[in-house]
Amino acid sequence: MDRASAIFLAGSLVVTVLVSWVAFPFAAMDRDMVERAAAPQPAEDLGLVDVGQGFGELPVEELMLYYIDNPPAAPEPGAVAAPEIKFGGC
């Protein structure tokens, strides 16, 4: 490796560390927000969720109660498994 390549490599590393050091406070969450995110929240405080596909917005509490009243059915033996739906990108 010649001298110009070594200088470019060292300079690139220094610039990357400096940019990361300067930008981190702007990207980091506040300490109180981290504490609130770590603590469980009551379903009544979570608000509305847009479930899409014509259902519109529903409260989280109603979704939880529906799930408790109507749990998913256990797969029947020998039945083909439903395809896994993944969220796609562009």
C-alpha angles and dihedrals in degrees: 000000000000125000096258091055092050091049091048091049094049092045092050091052092048093048091048093051092046094049090048091048093050096043098045097082090054093051099040121094121239116263093244091052091052090050092049091049091051094052120078114251126212114254091237090064096051095078127201129344123202103228093181129203092095096306094103123196121342131180115255091233091058091049091051093048091049091051091050092049094043110032117185113274118252113250115260117241111266094013119133111253117246113254115261111248114216128188108252131212128226 
